[in-house]
Amino acid sequence: MPDSLSVKETVIPGFYEIDLVLHSDNRGWFKENYQKEKLEALGLPSFEIVQNNFSFNKDKGAIRGLHAEPWEKYISIANGKVFCAWVDIRKGPSFGQVLTMELTPEKAVFVPRGVANSYQTLEENINYTYLVNEHWSETAQYRSVNLFDIELNIKWPISEKDSIVSEKDKSNPMLKDVSPMEF
């Protein structure tokens, strides 16, 4: 468990991994999940939050994604563990770059607009939350990528056969059929 707050950029340009500090005692723990001044001092981009979203996932093996929106996200979980995968689908040299990692309560990520986001629950009753800097809009330009595209080579801890995936996400296009997002 980290003993100090840290921010580091990953292989996807503009994507940051954040180590958070959990302050534990006999009751449980407390964390500053997002503290603008401290995070920006460590290199996180300025981020104006306009909406806070939660996704509750009852069952182990639930997968959501890969979805890219035209806004930035600060993602964390309140409990348990999830396996996450991201794919850069922005126009440019990093198009198709994949990043995976596990998120637990002491880790958060900052996802730039145009990077497709997904996660798979590794435990039951997961609370996944994300702060965004734009409001959802049905007219916004969204993109999706197939979770199980062989070209992406994502090693899901729970197999496709044993996962819980929506019909909509099962029909997401393969990366080769996705138009890069431009901003």
NORGIKA-V45504 format. One record per pair of residues at least 24 apart in sequence whose C-alpha atoms are under 10 Angstrom apart, sorted by sequence separation. I is the first residue (numbers start at 0). J is the second residue. D is the distance in whole Angstrom. If there is no record, write none. Layout:
BEGIN
[[I & J & D] [I & J & D]]
END
This chain:
BEGIN
[[17 & 41 & 10] [47 & 71 & 10] [48 & 72 & 9] [53 & 77 & 10] [78 & 102 & 10] [79 & 103 & 6] [80 & 104 & 8] [87 & 111 & 9] [88 & 112 & 9] [89 & 113 & 5] [103 & 127 & 10] [143 & 167 & 10] [144 & 168 & 8] [145 & 169 & 7] [146 & 170 & 9] [147 & 171 & 9] [148 & 172 & 8] [149 & 173 & 9] [150 & 174 & 8] [46 & 71 & 8] [48 & 73 & 9] [77 & 102 & 10] [78 & 103 & 7] [79 & 104 & 7] [85 & 110 & 9] [87 & 112 & 9] [88 & 113 & 6] [89 & 114 & 7] [102 & 127 & 10] [143 & 168 & 8] [144 & 169 & 9] [145 & 170 & 7] [146 & 171 & 8] [148 & 173 & 6] [149 & 174 & 9] [150 & 175 & 9] [17 & 43 & 9] [46 & 72 & 9] [76 & 102 & 7] [77 & 103 & 8] [78 & 104 & 6] [87 & 113 & 7] [88 & 114 & 6] [89 & 115 & 9] [115 & 141 & 9] [144 & 170 & 9] [145 & 171 & 5] [146 & 172 & 9] [147 & 173 & 8] [148 & 174 & 7] [4 & 31 & 10] [15 & 42 & 9] [16 & 43 & 9] [46 & 73 & 9] [75 & 102 & 7] [76 & 103 & 6] [77 & 104 & 5] [78 & 105 & 9] [86 & 113 & 9] [87 & 114 & 4] [88 & 115 & 7] [113 & 140 & 10] [115 & 142 & 8] [116 & 143 & 9] [117 & 144 & 10] [143 & 170 & 9] [144 & 171 & 5] [145 & 172 & 5] [146 & 173 & 9] [148 & 175 & 9] [15 & 43 & 7] [74 & 102 & 9] [75 & 103 & 8] [76 & 104 & 5] [77 & 105 & 9] [86 & 114 & 6] [87 & 115 & 6] [113 & 141 & 8] [114 & 142 & 9] [115 & 143 & 7] [116 & 144 & 9] [118 & 146 & 10] [143 & 171 & 6] [144 & 172 & 5] [145 & 173 & 5] [146 & 174 & 10] [14 & 43 & 9] [15 & 44 & 9] [75 & 104 & 7] [76 & 105 & 8] [85 & 114 & 6] [86 & 115 & 5] [87 & 116 & 9] [113 & 142 & 8] [114 & 143 & 10] [115 & 144 & 7] [117 & 146 & 8] [142 & 171 & 9] [143 & 172 & 7] [144 & 173 & 6] [145 & 174 & 7] [13 & 43 & 9] [14 & 44 & 10] [75 & 105 & 8] [76 & 106 & 8] [85 & 115 & 5] [86 & 116 & 7] [113 & 143 & 10] [116 & 146 & 10] [142 & 172 & 9] [143 & 173 & 9] [144 & 174 & 6] [6 & 37 & 10] [13 & 44 & 8] [75 & 106 & 7] [76 & 107 & 8] [84 & 115 & 8] [85 & 116 & 5] [86 & 117 & 9] [143 & 174 & 9] [144 & 175 & 9] [5 & 37 & 9] [6 & 38 & 7] [74 & 106 & 9] [75 & 107 & 5] [84 & 116 & 6] [85 & 117 & 6] [144 & 176 & 9] [145 & 177 & 10] [4 & 37 & 8] [5 & 38 & 8] [6 & 39 & 9] [74 & 107 & 6] [75 & 108 & 7] [83 & 116 & 8] [84 & 117 & 5] [85 & 118 & 9] [144 & 177 & 7] [4 & 38 & 8] [6 & 40 & 9] [7 & 41 & 8] [8 & 42 & 9] [73 & 107 & 7] [74 & 108 & 5] [75 & 109 & 9] [83 & 117 & 6] [84 & 118 & 6] [143 & 177 & 8] [6 & 41 & 6] [7 & 42 & 8] [8 & 43 & 9] [73 & 108 & 6] [74 & 109 & 6] [82 & 117 & 9] [83 & 118 & 4] [84 & 119 & 9] [121 & 156 & 8] [142 & 177 & 7] [143 & 178 & 10] [5 & 41 & 7] [6 & 42 & 6] [7 & 43 & 8] [72 & 108 & 8] [73 & 109 & 4] [74 & 110 & 8] [81 & 117 & 10] [82 & 118 & 5] [83 & 119 & 6] [119 & 155 & 8] [120 & 156 & 9] [121 & 157 & 8] [142 & 178 & 8] [4 & 41 & 9] [5 & 42 & 9] [6 & 43 & 7] [72 & 109 & 6] [73 & 110 & 6] [81 & 118 & 6] [82 & 119 & 5] [83 & 120 & 9] [118 & 155 & 9] [119 & 156 & 8] [120 & 157 & 9] [142 & 179 & 9] [5 & 43 & 10] [71 & 109 & 7] [72 & 110 & 5] [73 & 111 & 9] [81 & 119 & 6] [82 & 120 & 6] [119 & 157 & 8] [142 & 180 & 8] [71 & 110 & 6] [72 & 111 & 7] [80 & 119 & 9] [81 & 120 & 5] [82 & 121 & 7] [141 & 180 & 9] [33 & 73 & 8] [70 & 110 & 9] [71 & 111 & 5] [72 & 112 & 8] [80 & 120 & 7] [81 & 121 & 5] [140 & 180 & 9] [32 & 73 & 10] [33 & 74 & 10] [70 & 111 & 7] [71 & 112 & 5] [79 & 120 & 8] [80 & 121 & 6] [81 & 122 & 7] [32 & 74 & 10] [33 & 75 & 9] [69 & 111 & 9] [70 & 112 & 5] [71 & 113 & 8] [72 & 114 & 10] [74 & 116 & 10] [79 & 121 & 8] [80 & 122 & 6] [81 & 123 & 10] [120 & 162 & 9] [32 & 75 & 8] [67 & 110 & 10] [68 & 111 & 9] [69 & 112 & 5] [70 & 113 & 7] [71 & 114 & 9] [79 & 122 & 6] [80 & 123 & 9] [119 & 162 & 8] [120 & 163 & 10] [32 & 76 & 9] [67 & 111 & 9] [68 & 112 & 6] [69 & 113 & 6] [70 & 114 & 9] [72 & 116 & 9] [78 & 122 & 9] [79 & 123 & 8] [81 & 125 & 8] [119 & 163 & 9] [32 & 77 & 9] [67 & 112 & 7] [68 & 113 & 6] [69 & 114 & 9] [78 & 123 & 10] [79 & 124 & 8] [80 & 125 & 8] [81 & 126 & 10] [119 & 164 & 9] [67 & 113 & 5] [68 & 114 & 8] [78 & 124 & 8] [79 & 125 & 6] [80 & 126 & 10] [81 & 127 & 9] [30 & 77 & 10] [66 & 113 & 9] [67 & 114 & 5] [68 & 115 & 7] [78 & 125 & 6] [79 & 126 & 8] [80 & 127 & 10] [66 & 114 & 8] [67 & 115 & 4] [68 & 116 & 9] [77 & 125 & 7] [78 & 126 & 6] [79 & 127 & 10] [65 & 114 & 9] [66 & 115 & 5] [67 & 116 & 6] [76 & 125 & 7] [77 & 126 & 5] [78 & 127 & 8] [65 & 115 & 5] [66 & 116 & 5] [67 & 117 & 9] [76 & 126 & 6] [77 & 127 & 7] [64 & 115 & 7] [65 & 116 & 5] [66 & 117 & 7] [75 & 126 & 9] [76 & 127 & 4] [77 & 128 & 8] [64 & 116 & 6] [65 & 117 & 5] [75 & 127 & 6] [76 & 128 & 6] [63 & 116 & 8] [64 & 117 & 4] [65 & 118 & 8] [74 & 127 & 8] [75 & 128 & 6] [76 & 129 & 8] [98 & 151 & 10] [63 & 117 & 5] [64 & 118 & 7] [74 & 128 & 6] [75 & 129 & 6] [88 & 142 & 8] [97 & 151 & 7] [99 & 153 & 8] [62 & 117 & 7] [63 & 118 & 6] [64 & 119 & 9] [73 & 128 & 8] [74 & 129 & 4] [75 & 130 & 9] [88 & 143 & 9] [95 & 150 & 9] [96 & 151 & 8] [97 & 152 & 9] [98 & 153 & 9] [99 & 154 & 9] [17 & 73 & 10] [19 & 75 & 10] [62 & 118 & 6] [63 & 119 & 7] [72 & 128 & 10] [73 & 129 & 5] [74 & 130 & 7] [88 & 144 & 9] [95 & 151 & 8] [97 & 153 & 8] [99 & 155 & 9] [14 & 71 & 10] [16 & 73 & 10] [17 & 74 & 10] [61 & 118 & 8] [62 & 119 & 4] [63 & 120 & 9] [72 & 129 & 6] [73 & 130 & 5] [74 & 131 & 9] [86 & 143 & 10] [14 & 72 & 10] [15 & 73 & 9] [16 & 74 & 10] [17 & 75 & 9] [60 & 118 & 9] [61 & 119 & 5] [62 & 120 & 7] [71 & 129 & 10] [72 & 130 & 6] [73 & 131 & 7] [86 & 144 & 8] [14 & 73 & 10] [60 & 119 & 6] [61 & 120 & 5] [62 & 121 & 10] [71 & 130 & 8] [72 & 131 & 5] [73 & 132 & 9] [85 & 144 & 10] [59 & 119 & 8] [60 & 120 & 5] [61 & 121 & 8] [71 & 131 & 6] [72 & 132 & 7] [86 & 146 & 10] [59 & 120 & 5] [60 & 121 & 6] [61 & 122 & 9] [70 & 131 & 7] [71 & 132 & 6] [72 & 133 & 9] [85 & 146 & 10] [58 & 120 & 7] [59 & 121 & 5] [60 & 122 & 8] [61 & 123 & 9] [70 & 132 & 6] [71 & 133 & 8] [84 & 146 & 9] [46 & 109 & 10] [56 & 119 & 9] [57 & 120 & 9] [58 & 121 & 9] [59 & 122 & 5] [60 & 123 & 8] [69 & 132 & 10] [70 & 133 & 6] [56 & 120 & 7] [58 & 122 & 7] [59 & 123 & 5] [61 & 125 & 10] [69 & 133 & 8] [70 & 134 & 9] [43 & 108 & 10] [44 & 109 & 9] [57 & 122 & 9] [58 & 123 & 5] [59 & 124 & 8] [68 & 133 & 10] [70 & 135 & 9] [86 & 151 & 8] [43 & 109 & 8] [56 & 122 & 9] [57 & 123 & 5] [58 & 124 & 6] [59 & 125 & 8] [69 & 135 & 9] [85 & 151 & 10] [113 & 179 & 8] [114 & 180 & 9] [44 & 111 & 10] [56 & 123 & 7] [57 & 124 & 4] [58 & 125 & 8] [68 & 135 & 9] [84 & 151 & 10] [86 & 153 & 10] [113 & 180 & 6] [55 & 123 & 10] [56 & 124 & 5] [57 & 125 & 7] [85 & 153 & 9] [112 & 180 & 9] [113 & 181 & 8] [55 & 124 & 7] [56 & 125 & 5] [57 & 126 & 9] [70 & 139 & 10] [84 & 153 & 7] [112 & 181 & 10] [113 & 182 & 8] [55 & 125 & 6] [56 & 126 & 7] [69 & 139 & 7] [83 & 153 & 10] [84 & 154 & 9] [112 & 182 & 8] [14 & 85 & 10] [54 & 125 & 8] [55 & 126 & 5] [56 & 127 & 8] [68 & 139 & 8] [69 & 140 & 7] [70 & 141 & 10] [84 & 155 & 9] [32 & 104 & 9] [54 & 126 & 6] [55 & 127 & 6] [68 & 140 & 7] [69 & 141 & 7] [82 & 154 & 10] [83 & 155 & 9] [14 & 87 & 10] [32 & 105 & 9] [53 & 126 & 7] [54 & 127 & 5] [55 & 128 & 9] [67 & 140 & 9] [68 & 141 & 5] [69 & 142 & 9] [82 & 155 & 8] [11 & 85 & 9] [30 & 104 & 9] [31 & 105 & 10] [32 & 106 & 9] [33 & 107 & 9] [53 & 127 & 6] [54 & 128 & 6] [67 & 141 & 6] [68 & 142 & 7] [82 & 156 & 7] [11 & 86 & 8] [12 & 87 & 9] [29 & 104 & 10] [30 & 105 & 8] [32 & 107 & 8] [52 & 127 & 8] [53 & 128 & 4] [54 & 129 & 9] [66 & 141 & 7] [67 & 142 & 5] [68 & 143 & 9] [81 & 156 & 10] [82 & 157 & 9] [11 & 87 & 7] [28 & 104 & 10] [52 & 128 & 6] [53 & 129 & 7] [66 & 142 & 6] [67 & 143 & 6] [51 & 128 & 7] [52 & 129 & 5] [53 & 130 & 9] [65 & 142 & 9] [66 & 143 & 5] [67 & 144 & 8] [51 & 129 & 6] [52 & 130 & 6] [65 & 143 & 6] [66 & 144 & 7] [50 & 129 & 8] [51 & 130 & 5] [52 & 131 & 8] [64 & 143 & 7] [65 & 144 & 5] [66 & 145 & 9] [95 & 174 & 7] [50 & 130 & 6] [51 & 131 & 6] [64 & 144 & 8] [65 & 145 & 7] [66 & 146 & 10] [94 & 174 & 10] [95 & 175 & 9] [12 & 93 & 8] [48 & 129 & 10] [49 & 130 & 8] [50 & 131 & 5] [51 & 132 & 9] [64 & 145 & 8] [65 & 146 & 6] [11 & 93 & 7] [48 & 130 & 6] [49 & 131 & 6] [50 & 132 & 7] [64 & 146 & 7] [65 & 147 & 10] [95 & 177 & 10] [10 & 93 & 9] [11 & 94 & 9] [21 & 104 & 8] [47 & 130 & 9] [48 & 131 & 6] [49 & 132 & 5] [50 & 133 & 7] [51 & 134 & 10] [63 & 146 & 9] [11 & 95 & 10] [12 & 96 & 10] [14 & 98 & 10] [16 & 100 & 10] [19 & 103 & 10] [20 & 104 & 9] [21 & 105 & 6] [46 & 130 & 9] [47 & 131 & 8] [48 & 132 & 5] [49 & 133 & 6] [50 & 134 & 6] [62 & 146 & 9] [95 & 179 & 9] [11 & 96 & 7] [18 & 103 & 10] [19 & 104 & 8] [20 & 105 & 6] [21 & 106 & 10] [46 & 131 & 8] [47 & 132 & 5] [48 & 133 & 8] [49 & 134 & 7] [50 & 135 & 9] [94 & 179 & 7] [10 & 96 & 8] [11 & 97 & 8] [16 & 102 & 10] [18 & 104 & 9] [19 & 105 & 5] [20 & 106 & 9] [46 & 132 & 7] [47 & 133 & 9] [48 & 134 & 9] [49 & 135 & 10] [88 & 174 & 8] [94 & 180 & 9] [10 & 97 & 8] [11 & 98 & 7] [18 & 105 & 6] [19 & 106 & 6] [10 & 98 & 7] [17 & 105 & 8] [18 & 106 & 5] [19 & 107 & 7] [86 & 174 & 9] [90 & 178 & 8] [91 & 179 & 8] [9 & 98 & 8] [17 & 106 & 6] [18 & 107 & 7] [88 & 177 & 8] [89 & 178 & 9] [90 & 179 & 5] [91 & 180 & 9] [16 & 106 & 7] [17 & 107 & 5] [18 & 108 & 9] [88 & 178 & 8] [89 & 179 & 5] [90 & 180 & 6] [91 & 181 & 9] [16 & 107 & 6] [17 & 108 & 6] [88 & 179 & 5] [89 & 180 & 5] [90 & 181 & 6] [15 & 107 & 9] [16 & 108 & 5] [17 & 109 & 8] [87 & 179 & 9] [88 & 180 & 6] [89 & 181 & 6] [90 & 182 & 9] [15 & 108 & 6] [16 & 109 & 7] [62 & 155 & 10] [87 & 180 & 9] [88 & 181 & 9] [89 & 182 & 8] [14 & 108 & 7] [15 & 109 & 5] [16 & 110 & 9] [14 & 109 & 6] [15 & 110 & 7] [60 & 155 & 10] [62 & 157 & 10] [13 & 109 & 8] [14 & 110 & 5] [15 & 111 & 9] [60 & 156 & 9] [61 & 157 & 9] [13 & 110 & 7] [14 & 111 & 6] [33 & 130 & 9] [60 & 157 & 6] [62 & 159 & 9] [12 & 110 & 10] [13 & 111 & 6] [14 & 112 & 9] [59 & 157 & 9] [60 & 158 & 8] [9 & 108 & 10] [11 & 110 & 9] [12 & 111 & 8] [13 & 112 & 9] [60 & 159 & 9] [8 & 108 & 10] [11 & 111 & 9] [14 & 114 & 9] [61 & 161 & 9] [62 & 162 & 7] [63 & 163 & 9] [64 & 164 & 9] [4 & 105 & 10] [5 & 106 & 10] [6 & 107 & 9] [7 & 108 & 10] [8 & 109 & 9] [13 & 114 & 10] [60 & 161 & 7] [61 & 162 & 6] [62 & 163 & 6] [63 & 164 & 7] [64 & 165 & 9] [4 & 106 & 10] [6 & 108 & 9] [12 & 114 & 10] [59 & 161 & 10] [60 & 162 & 5] [61 & 163 & 4] [62 & 164 & 5] [63 & 165 & 8] [66 & 168 & 9] [6 & 109 & 10] [11 & 114 & 9] [59 & 162 & 8] [60 & 163 & 6] [61 & 164 & 6] [62 & 165 & 8] [64 & 167 & 10] [65 & 168 & 7] [0 & 104 & 10] [1 & 105 & 7] [58 & 162 & 10] [59 & 163 & 8] [60 & 164 & 9] [61 & 165 & 9] [63 & 167 & 10] [64 & 168 & 6] [65 & 169 & 10] [0 & 105 & 7] [1 & 106 & 9] [58 & 163 & 8] [63 & 168 & 7] [64 & 169 & 9] [66 & 171 & 9] [0 & 106 & 9] [62 & 168 & 9] [63 & 169 & 10] [65 & 171 & 8] [64 & 171 & 9] [65 & 172 & 10] [69 & 180 & 8] [68 & 180 & 9] [69 & 181 & 9] [67 & 180 & 9] [69 & 182 & 8]]
END
